[in-house]
């Protein structure tokens, strides 16, 4: 039996998630702003959650319908086949309701009405008047866009950006899923140099090492769908076994993380240990002014301060001029800089080859792409 899933992602990076899903052998149904819908069999519950690096969660799509009134919302929700997924003792609730450009806009009312509709449907199907809700959790999420209601059951539980390794963080960390998406968006490959000169708690270097070693991001955590009554637990055992078999323990990596704050560098080292990649990353307390060329055709992938929470805006011009001066010494490298500082190009002193708008949480950011020359196509080139 095939199921349909919805995977939300960062706006502007949908193509990265699409490639990840296709690499798992799953079928793409639709790519939209901020989400990808795909199909798969029972194994997709486990494989999508364990292997996907760039989505925040995986939703099992229950259905969709039009609703511009609360009566239509009630009837549409009641018509969905909830009994296929939620057992009589299941604990179910509408945990998140999001509405954009729609007649229905009150999240609390949407949640309450949908819960009542689900109860009415399952009362009739199970022939009972009261639900103990002592079983597994089935958290429902709903999005309404232009009166089109899309309903899904959360299969992930905690957000998938919670890999489990980041116990210590810097003041303005980038999420693990966004860091992975940016790395996968670039042409970087294991074996090529990668440096983050503003590494903070180490997210970019750690995600790069996990990608380089092909360590599945969800290999060491649990998921809500592991307790779903209609799923065979063997799918999780098989997916974890597959993930372990795919790890490239001898991968050649040249990854470094620097930060001027020696204490946060210590935190990055601890996070890397928890991720199992501390021996594959060089961390060091170093000022960006001391950035040096360690080889040709390397990559800088970084999230420098941008004056929102970490630095006073008055210090930004000098910082970004320093970034431009330091990075320009690496004239054969490619730079990928995500920042909320809108005058970054001006003070870096170079116009980006590409500039895409990306939201880091609720913060509007820009991914500036400065492309260096491609390495020569010969076996003896320095990489």
Phi, psi and omega per residue, in radians:
X1 nan 2.318 3.087
X2 -1.608 2.495 3.072
X3 -2.046 2.753 3.074
X4 -1.922 2.397 -3.076
X5 -2.203 2.698 3.056
X6 -2.148 2.237 3.114
X7 -2.101 1.894 3.081
X8 -1.304 2.656 3.132
X9 -2.639 3.106 3.132
X10 -1.245 2.356 3.091
X11 -0.985 2.335 3.117
X12 1.659 -0.172 -3.111
X13 -2.161 0.444 -3.133
X14 -1.080 -0.620 -3.100
X15 -1.108 -0.555 3.124
X16 -1.164 -0.816 3.118
X17 -1.111 -0.702 3.108
X18 -1.007 -0.765 3.124
X19 -1.101 -0.706 3.114
X20 -1.054 -0.792 -3.108
X21 -1.126 -0.767 3.116
X22 -1.096 -0.634 3.139
X23 -1.131 -0.412 3.077
X24 -1.461 -0.010 3.134
X25 1.391 0.339 -3.129
X26 -1.681 2.763 -3.027
X27 -1.670 2.187 3.091
X28 -1.361 2.263 3.083
X29 -1.697 -0.799 -3.074
X30 -2.811 2.482 3.016
X31 -2.026 2.119 -3.135
X32 -2.233 3.015 3.090
X33 -1.024 2.040 3.037
X34 1.396 0.165 3.083
X35 -2.887 2.707 3.075
X36 -2.250 2.276 3.086
X37 -1.790 2.360 -3.094
X38 -2.540 2.904 -3.138
X39 -2.061 2.658 3.060
X40 -2.980 2.909 3.119
X41 -1.467 -2.907 -3.072
X42 -0.991 -0.593 -3.105
X43 -1.157 -0.355 -3.102
X44 -1.154 -0.488 3.087
X45 -0.975 -0.823 -3.092
X46 -1.381 -0.822 -3.036
X47 -1.161 -0.672 3.118
X48 -1.137 -0.761 -3.131
X49 -1.192 -0.688 -3.072
X50 -1.373 -0.645 -2.995
X51 -1.702 -0.524 -3.028
X52 -1.241 2.260 -3.086
X53 -1.690 -0.357 -2.876
X54 -2.032 0.133 3.053
X55 -1.908 2.630 -3.141
X56 -1.397 -0.487 3.124
X57 -2.922 2.889 3.092
X58 -2.046 2.108 -3.141
X59 -1.836 2.353 2.973
X60 -1.418 2.025 -3.109
X61 -1.290 2.113 3.110
X62 -1.555 -0.615 3.117
X63 2.910 3.100 3.086
X64 -2.560 2.704 -3.112
X65 -2.886 2.893 3.104
X66 -1.561 2.428 3.064
X67 -2.723 2.125 3.066
X68 -2.054 -0.039 3.054
X69 -2.282 2.845 3.126
X70 -1.221 -0.501 3.053
X71 -1.106 -0.768 3.117
X72 -1.159 -0.630 3.088
X73 -1.114 -0.765 3.135
X74 -1.082 -0.884 -3.075
X75 -1.177 -0.676 3.118
X76 -1.116 -0.735 3.119
X77 -1.167 -0.728 -3.131
X78 -1.116 -0.489 -3.105
X79 -1.367 -0.198 -3.113
X80 -1.348 2.611 -3.027
X81 -1.442 1.124 -3.069
X82 -1.042 -0.580 -3.080
X83 -1.166 -0.281 3.079
X84 -1.184 -0.440 -3.006
X85 -2.070 -0.622 -3.034
X86 -1.838 2.084 3.131
X87 -1.319 2.993 -3.076
X88 -1.065 -0.493 -3.126
X89 -1.751 0.138 -3.107
X90 -1.145 2.544 3.053
X91 -1.660 1.987 -3.036
X92 -2.274 2.519 3.114
X93 -2.834 2.828 3.092
X94 -1.654 1.811 -3.003
X95 -1.471 -0.403 -3.065
X96 -2.617 2.274 3.057
X97 -2.272 2.184 -3.109
X98 -2.190 2.267 -3.093
X99 -2.276 2.267 -3.139
X100 -2.307 2.201 3.104
X101 0.879 0.823 -3.107
X102 -2.304 2.743 3.138
X103 -1.154 -0.605 3.116
X104 -1.613 2.143 -3.027
X105 -2.394 -0.085 -3.131
X106 -1.543 1.885 -3.099
X107 -0.986 -0.743 -3.082
X108 -1.152 -0.685 3.112
X109 -1.187 -0.739 3.119
X110 -1.038 -0.798 -3.130
X111 -1.092 -0.793 -3.102
X112 -1.130 -0.800 -3.111
X113 -1.160 -0.707 3.136
X114 -1.154 -0.700 3.096
X115 -1.051 -0.773 3.122
X116 -1.078 -0.707 -3.141
X117 -1.148 -0.693 3.104
X118 -1.096 -0.756 3.125
X119 -1.061 -0.797 -3.127
X120 -1.060 -0.760 3.133
X121 -1.072 -0.832 -3.039
X122 -1.354 -0.444 3.008
X123 -1.038 -0.772 -3.131
X124 -1.213 -0.706 -3.069
X125 -1.277 -0.660 -3.093
X126 -1.673 -0.160 3.122
X127 1.150 0.576 3.119
X128 -2.251 2.742 -3.089
X129 -1.783 -0.304 -3.042
X130 -2.411 2.394 -3.112
X131 -1.914 2.186 -3.109
X132 -1.258 -0.522 -3.125
X133 0.906 0.795 3.131
X134 -1.759 -0.047 -3.084
X135 -1.601 -2.655 -3.090
X136 -1.173 2.784 3.133
X137 -1.479 2.384 3.055
X138 -2.287 1.560 -3.103
X139 -1.509 2.181 -3.073
X140 -1.737 2.403 3.067
X141 -2.144 2.429 -3.111
X142 -2.295 2.399 3.017
X143 -2.179 2.399 3.125
X144 -2.123 2.060 3.131
X145 -2.205 2.039 -3.115
X146 0.909 0.776 3.084
X147 1.239 0.104 3.045
X148 -1.628 2.058 -3.077
X149 -1.678 2.194 3.082
X150 -2.081 2.218 -3.007
X151 -2.103 2.316 3.124
X152 -2.473 2.716 3.036
X153 -1.766 2.265 -3.118
X154 -1.253 2.079 3.123
X155 -1.646 -0.157 -2.993
X156 -1.613 -0.709 -2.999
X157 1.504 -2.120 3.044
X158 -1.017 2.552 3.133
X159 -0.911 2.506 -3.087
X160 -1.218 -0.197 3.059
X161 -1.245 -0.253 3.125
X162 -1.473 1.432 -3.099
X163 -1.234 -0.457 -3.120
X164 1.887 -0.152 -3.075
X165 -1.697 -0.317 -2.998
X166 -1.631 1.479 3.126
X167 -1.529 -0.503 -3.113
X168 -2.100 2.296 -3.062
X169 -2.266 2.785 3.023
X170 -1.468 -3.141 -3.022
X171 -1.163 -0.623 -3.101
X172 -2.305 1.225 -3.061
X173 -1.274 2.640 2.999
X174 -1.564 2.510 -3.113
X175 -1.216 2.687 -3.130
X176 -1.081 -0.685 -3.124
X177 -1.169 -0.700 3.112
X178 -1.204 -0.709 3.095
X179 -1.045 -0.807 3.132
X180 -1.094 -0.710 -3.128
X181 -1.113 -0.716 3.132
X182 -1.158 -0.772 3.118
X183 -1.049 -0.801 -3.129
X184 -1.210 -0.388 3.083
X185 -1.279 -0.497 -3.104
X186 -1.421 2.922 3.070
X187 -1.403 0.088 -3.120
X188 -1.006 2.447 3.067
X189 -2.344 2.651 3.064
X190 -0.938 2.405 -3.060
X191 1.825 -0.514 3.043
X192 -1.454 2.605 3.141
X193 -1.185 2.397 3.024
X194 -2.351 2.227 3.141
X195 -2.264 2.339 2.963
X196 -2.028 1.834 -3.086
X197 -1.410 -0.064 3.040
X198 -2.246 1.025 -2.877
X199 -1.288 -0.312 -3.120
X200 0.936 -2.237 -3.111
X201 -1.449 0.170 2.927
X202 1.665 0.241 -2.990
X203 -1.081 -0.844 3.140
X204 -1.064 -0.902 3.127
X205 -1.061 -0.684 -3.124
X206 -1.167 -0.784 3.125
X207 -1.112 -0.659 3.109
X208 -1.118 -0.717 3.118
X209 -1.135 -0.713 3.099
X210 -1.086 -0.694 3.098
X211 -1.165 -0.796 -3.103
X212 -1.083 -0.627 3.130
X213 -1.586 -0.015 -3.133
X214 1.013 0.706 3.071
X215 -1.528 2.075 -3.129
X216 -1.064 2.323 -3.044
X217 -1.135 -0.449 -3.109
X218 -1.802 0.316 -3.012
X219 -1.132 -0.494 -3.048
X220 -1.957 0.342 -3.133
X221 -2.242 2.979 -3.131
X222 -1.883 2.921 -3.045
X223 -2.426 2.656 -3.103
X224 -1.001 -0.703 -3.033
X225 -1.222 -0.183 3.066
X226 -1.105 -0.349 -3.140
X227 -1.803 0.048 -3.142
X228 -1.162 2.282 -3.023
X229 -1.172 -0.446 -3.061
X230 -1.560 -0.027 -3.115
X231 -1.791 2.383 3.050
X232 -1.277 2.212 -3.107
X233 -1.118 -0.304 -3.134
X234 -1.132 -0.453 -3.137
X235 -1.091 -0.555 3.136
X236 -1.312 -0.710 3.101
X237 -1.088 -0.767 -3.130
X238 -1.129 -0.735 -3.110
X239 -1.166 -0.697 3.123
X240 -1.205 -0.629 3.082
X241 -1.134 -0.745 3.090
X242 -1.057 -0.770 -3.127
X243 -1.085 -0.733 3.131
X244 -1.142 -0.683 -3.141
X245 -1.168 -0.438 -3.044
X246 -1.549 -0.110 -3.117
X247 -1.156 2.297 3.101
X248 -1.739 1.544 -3.026
X249 -1.250 -0.330 -3.138
X250 -1.834 0.340 -3.120
X251 -1.048 2.428 3.089
X252 -1.496 2.066 -3.094
X253 -2.261 2.486 3.065
X254 -2.314 1.403 -3.014
X255 -2.124 2.292 3.129
X256 -2.311 2.529 3.052
X257 -2.231 2.206 3.133
X258 -2.124 2.646 3.025
X259 -2.757 2.563 -3.120
X260 -1.251 -0.360 -3.105
X261 -1.584 1.881 -3.064
X262 -1.151 -0.527 3.138
X263 -1.208 -0.701 3.141
X264 -1.252 -0.485 3.048
X265 -1.132 -0.688 3.065
X266 -1.058 -0.693 3.103
X267 -1.128 -0.689 3.115
X268 -1.072 -0.720 3.120
X269 -1.092 -0.750 3.121
X270 -1.120 -0.737 3.108
X271 -1.092 -0.714 3.122
X272 -1.114 -0.636 3.075
X273 -1.091 -0.775 3.125
X274 -1.098 -0.553 3.125
X275 -1.420 -0.162 3.130
X276 1.391 0.377 -3.073
X277 -2.249 0.276 -3.046
X278 -1.095 -0.484 -3.131
X279 -1.446 -0.031 -3.120
X280 -1.901 0.051 -3.099
X281 -2.285 2.391 3.023
X282 -1.717 1.993 3.065
X283 -1.850 2.506 -3.131
X284 -2.743 2.499 3.011
X285 -1.360 1.965 -3.057
X286 -2.669 2.397 3.060
X287 -1.302 2.495 3.138
X288 -1.039 -0.434 3.119
X289 -1.092 -0.411 -3.084
X290 -1.698 0.209 3.124
X291 -1.066 2.266 -3.069
X292 -2.205 2.678 3.114
X293 -1.316 2.027 -3.138
X294 -1.858 0.148 -3.115
X295 2.746 2.926 -3.093
X296 -1.547 2.745 2.978
X297 1.075 0.630 3.091
X298 -1.496 3.135 -3.126
X299 -2.241 2.362 2.887
X300 -1.831 2.142 3.044
X301 -2.236 2.024 -2.943
X302 -2.696 2.797 3.130
X303 -2.240 1.404 -3.091
X304 -1.261 2.895 3.072
X305 -1.025 2.596 3.104
X306 -2.456 0.469 2.898
X307 1.425 0.024 3.124
X308 -1.421 -0.854 -3.066
X309 -2.247 -0.392 -2.957
X310 -1.801 -0.530 -3.047
X311 -2.352 2.680 2.996
X312 -1.254 2.400 -3.076
X313 -0.996 -0.483 -3.102
X314 -1.132 -0.406 -3.122
X315 -1.535 -0.105 -3.052
X316 -1.154 -0.792 -3.137
X317 -0.960 -0.785 -3.129
X318 -1.147 -0.717 3.141
X319 -1.088 -0.824 -3.075
X320 -1.273 -0.448 3.003
X321 -1.178 -0.704 3.088
X322 -1.102 -0.735 3.089
X323 -1.014 -0.827 3.139
X324 -1.065 -0.768 -3.137
X325 -1.129 -0.770 -3.091
X326 -1.215 -0.788 -3.106
X327 -1.182 -0.560 -3.073
X328 -1.161 -0.346 3.063
X329 -1.194 -0.380 3.127
X330 -1.671 1.187 -2.936
X331 -1.288 -0.169 3.081
X332 -1.822 0.150 -3.093
X333 -1.706 2.817 2.991
X334 -1.865 2.449 -3.112
X335 -2.050 2.358 3.043
X336 -2.221 1.934 -3.022
X337 -2.094 2.065 3.041
X338 -1.792 2.188 -3.073
X339 -2.704 2.657 3.037
X340 -1.625 0.039 -3.123
X341 -1.442 1.942 -2.978
X342 -1.285 -0.249 3.127
X343 -1.831 0.415 -3.088
X344 -0.997 -0.858 -3.093
X345 -1.045 -0.712 -3.100
X346 -0.993 -0.813 -3.049
X347 -1.537 -0.427 2.998
X348 -1.142 -0.535 3.084
X349 1.509 0.365 -3.140
X350 -2.685 2.406 3.100
X351 -1.433 2.337 -3.135
X352 -1.176 2.591 3.052
X353 -1.189 -0.597 3.064
X354 -2.503 2.666 -3.141
X355 -2.544 2.002 -3.133
X356 -2.120 2.465 -3.139
X357 -1.408 2.291 -3.128
X358 -2.450 2.450 3.086
X359 -1.690 2.144 3.048
X360 -1.725 1.621 -2.930
X361 1.197 -2.196 3.102
X362 -1.661 -0.003 -3.092
X363 -1.554 2.170 3.078
X364 -1.271 2.177 -3.116
X365 -2.245 2.983 3.112
X366 -2.280 2.357 3.048
X367 -1.746 1.862 3.126
X368 -1.597 2.238 -3.094
X369 -2.007 1.978 3.103
X370 -1.951 1.859 -3.001
X371 -1.585 2.264 3.044
X372 -1.545 3.107 3.123
X373 -1.166 2.632 3.069
X374 -1.323 2.505 3.109
X375 -1.176 2.631 3.127
X376 -1.122 2.616 -3.105
X377 -1.563 1.303 3.010
X378 -2.593 2.712 -3.009
X379 -1.168 -0.369 -3.053
X380 -1.666 0.060 -3.097
X381 -1.135 2.678 3.079
X382 -1.500 2.124 -3.115
X383 -1.971 nan nan
